[in-house]
């Protein structure tokens, strides 16, 4: 089968994001299984993803033709100003304006590519991508909506045009059972399939219960307001004096939010205890050195770094009420859940694990065991079966 992956919602080239990692893993596996895979994307340049990708996967930037950029990825200045004005009164309204204009730009190029390279099935990585493919490119191949955000977080923010486009998909895939209720509320007539992300066995295992000269609390993921790494730093500040052999490392794309955290650490004389490390292609080394993994996000579709750390045997800490985190951490078994957004509660959870090496070891072992339900072979089998059913018209 020829699988076309539509990735028009975020940057693609060199982007170390979770969506891009899953797309590359998916593409590599389907190529290995004998299928043809094309990734259609949009970005300001042509190039390769951050993560390893089989050379047989076709990549095509719809904004370029024969190496020359023919379409801008940005709205004209006037429309950008109008969009921001509309957003003041309606976030979905601003999103709708964005989607409609970009759809007119992108639709013709997507349609042209699919006419020359027919797809058996299109896998859309974002809601805007679905609109561009179905409504603007008039795609006749079956489309599967692949969700990377949690429905509870994303669906209420959709524009009317985006909601209508998703409703025309053949199947809606979501990552976690907790998203089923919202998915059915928004799309009562659309088949919904729960398929989690694959969690690969670690190259190296962590040893969170071992005696060490230095212990580590790690957090892996882009430094953003949503992931709230500043709350981890503030919680650690309450503990640092009592635990001089513990440090914090924040890994991932940094930017302005990372700089603000660095300034905070400098101001509170914690720059020798809290380290902003940036991106890495050897994240397994981080997990192997970790004694606790903390993801203090307000919302996640799926905590990818979280599941990778847990698979390595690291006990995890996150917030109750955070989608994509509380679904994966079993409170008191594979880690601890603090009260949502509460720095004192987060500090208490961290202290509980920092105090008890035996607890860290047992919870880490249970975390690794819990991730076996997302074994790659199982996840890819589910995906392949879904793709075949959709093509055959069984879905």
C-alpha positions, 0 to 999 in steps of 0.5 A, spaced: 500 500 500 502 507 498 501 511 505 501 518 505 502 522 511 500 529 511 504 533 516 502 541 515 501 543 522 508 544 525 515 545 522 518 538 520 525 539 518 530 538 523 524 539 528 526 534 535 518 534 536 514 528 539 510 528 533 516 528 528 519 522 532 513 518 531 512 519 524 519 517 523 518 511 527 511 509 523 514 511 516 521 506 518 516 500 520 511 501 514 517 501 509 520 495 513 513 491 512 514 492 505 509 498 504 511 505 500 511 511 504 510 519 503 511 524 507 508 531 505 510 537 509 510 544 509 516 548 512 520 554 510 526 550 507 527 543 504 530 537 508 530 531 513 527 530 519 531 530 526 530 523 527 533 517 523 528 516 517 529 510 512 532 513 505 526 509 501 521 514 505 519 519 500 519 526 502 516 532 499 515 540 501 509 542 498 511 549 498 517 548 494 517 546 486 524 544 483 528 546 489 525 553 489 520 556 494 513 557 490 508 558 496 509 562 503 508 558 509 506 565 512 500 569 512 500 576 508 502 581 514 494 584 513 491 577 514 496 576 520 494 583 523 486 581 522 487 574 525 490 577 531 484 582 532 479 576 531 483 572 536 482 577 541 474 575 541 475 568 538 480 563 538 477 559 534 475 564 529 482 566 528 484 559 527 478 559 522 481 565 518 488 561 518 485 555 516 481 558 510 487 562 507 492 557 508 488 552 505 487 556 498 494 556 498 496 549 500 490 545 497 492 546 489 499 543 491 497 537 495 492 535 490 497 536 484 501 531 488 496 526 490 494 526 482 501 524 480 502 519 486 495 516 488 495 514 495 491 508 498 490 511 504 492 518 507 494 519 515 493 526 517 497 528 523 493 534 525 487 537 524 489 543 520 492 538 515 486 534 515 482 540 512 487 542 507 487 534 504 480 533 504 476 540 503 482 544 499 485 538 495 479 534 494 482 528 496 478 522 494 483 517 498 480 515 505 483 519 510 485 517 518 485 522 523 491 521 527 491 525 534 497 527 537 494 532 542 488 529 547 481 530 544 479 534 551 484 539 550 484 540 542 477 539 540 474 545 543 479 549 540 477 547 533 474 552 528 468 550 524 471 548 518 476 544 521 471 540 525 467 539 519 473 536 515 475 531 521 468 529 520 469 527 513 475 522 515 474 514 515 477 513 522 479 517 528 485 515 532 486 517 539 492 515 543 488 514 550 482 511 552 481 517 556 479 521 550 474 516 548 468 520 551 470 527 548 471 524 541 464 521 541 461 527 543 464 531 538 464 526 532 458 521 534 458 518 527 465 517 526 469 510 528 474 511 533 480 507 534 485 507 540 492 506 539 497 508 543 504 510 541 510 505 541 515 505 547 521 502 545 526 498 550 531 502 552 538 501 550 540 502 557 537 501 563 536 506 569 538 504 576 534 509 580 535 505 587 543 505 587 547 509 591 551 514 587 555 520 588 550 525 584 542 523 583 538 526 578 531 529 576 530 529 569 525 532 564 525 531 557 521 535 552 521 542 549 521 548 554 514 551 554 509 554 558 505 548 557 510 543 560 511 548 566 518 546 567 519 552 571 514 549 577 519 543 577 525 548 578 521 552 584 519 545 587 526 543 587 528 550 590 524 548 596 529 541 597 535 543 594 539 545 601 536 538 604 539 534 598 546 537 596 547 530 592 541 531 587 541 536 581 535 537 575 537 537 568 532 540 563 533 537 556 529 539 549 529 545 545 530 551 549 528 558 546 526 564 550 522 560 555 528 556 557 532 563 557 527 565 563 528 559 567 535 560 566 535 567 569 530 564 574 536 559 576 541 564 576 537 569 580 536 564 586 543 561 586 541 554 583 545 555 576 550 549 579 544 545 581 539 546 575 542 545 568 538 547 561 542 542 557 538 543 550 537 538 545 540 531 544 540 525 540 542 520 545 536 521 550 537 514 552 543 516 556 539 521 560 534 516 562 540 511 564 542 516 569 536 519 572 533 517 578 526 520 577 523 523 571 518 529 572 514 532 567 510 537 570 505 539 564 498 542 564 496 538 558 499 532 554 497 528 548 502 523 550 508 524 554 513 521 550 519 522 554 515 520 560 514 513 557 521 512 554 523 514 561 519 509 564 521 504 560 528 505 562 526 503 569 525 511 572 519 512 577 515 518 574 512 524 577 507 529 574 500 532 575 493 529 577 488 532 571 494 532 566 492 529 560 497 524 557 500 524 564 495 521 569 493 516 564 500 513 564 503 514 571 499 509 576 499 513 582 503 510 588 505 504 583 509 507 577 510 514 580 507 519 584 501 524 582 501 531 585 496 536 585 495 540 579 499 546 578 501 546 586 509 547 587 508 544 594 505 538 592 510 537 587 515 538 592 512 533 597 512 528 591 519 529 589 521 529 596 518 522 597 522 519 592 528 522 594 528 520 601 527 512 599 532 509 594 528 502 595 521 506 593 525 509 587 527 502 585 521 498 586 517 504 582 522 504 577 521 496 575 513 497 575 514 503 571 518 499 566 513 493 566 507 497 565 510 500 558 510 493 555 503 494 553 506 499 548 511 494 545 512 496 538 510 490 534 503 490 538 502 498 536 505 497 529 500 491 528 494 495 530 496 500 525 497 496 519 491 492 521 487 499 521 490 501 515 488 495 511 481 495 514 480 502 511 483 501 504 478 495 504 472 499 506 471 495 512 472 502 516 
